[in-house]
Amino acid sequence: EEDEDYMSDLFIKQDVRPGLPMVRRMKEAIQKEEKQKEANEKNRQKSIKEQEKERRDLVLKNALGSENKGFALLQKMGYKSGQALGKSGKGIVEPIPLNIKTGRSGLGHEELKKRKAEEKLENYRQKLHMKKQENEQAADQFRVRFKNKQEERKMEGDLRKSQRACQQLDMQKDIDVPKETWYWLEPEEEEKKDEEDKEDECTSSDLTVSEKLHILTAYLREEHFYCIWCGTTYEDSEDLSSNCPGDSAADHD
């Protein structure tokens, strides 16, 4: 009879032996498959390395006998089977295990391979460390830029506040023209000019926002005895110096 695949769906669907339970049919199919595997394993020709390994393992499992010349010499010197080596009997009992070299690479190749792997791992760690440092530096630079931007916006707001106060106080003293054009806020008509005109006006003055704020606050203190940080107009310079903490935002914090 021809061999049939008892594990195939086609065979399971077929009613081969109607009186036989399904579980028993499956069990017989599994047993037949296992027997086939065993037969294939026995018929398979082992490689030379496998044959050498089997012979070597078989020899190493058996203890040395008196026919071995080295063992015979040890016995003549008083050695007994199972006894530790050495004059005091504290040496090794079992032979040093064999380390069979099965590859075709030269001596020292494994050490070189191991060293290269360690160097590769170390380089990878250094790259990760450098990447981490770069990310930290980028985060610090972003925080500095963000802080500088906030401080710049705050100074611009303080400058507008000072310009508004300067215009009101100057007009109270019947001053129709500001000491400098930027001491007062620009009129709405001026704000509606083209962007080119605004750029020309900005470039006409080399002063920064911080410098303008320092000059204008000093003018308000000297001319009007007014401090934008306190929001108060003092009676005179003596009253200003004695009651106002300072001439900057930091002094009032």
Disulfide bonds with the S-S distance in Angstrom:
none
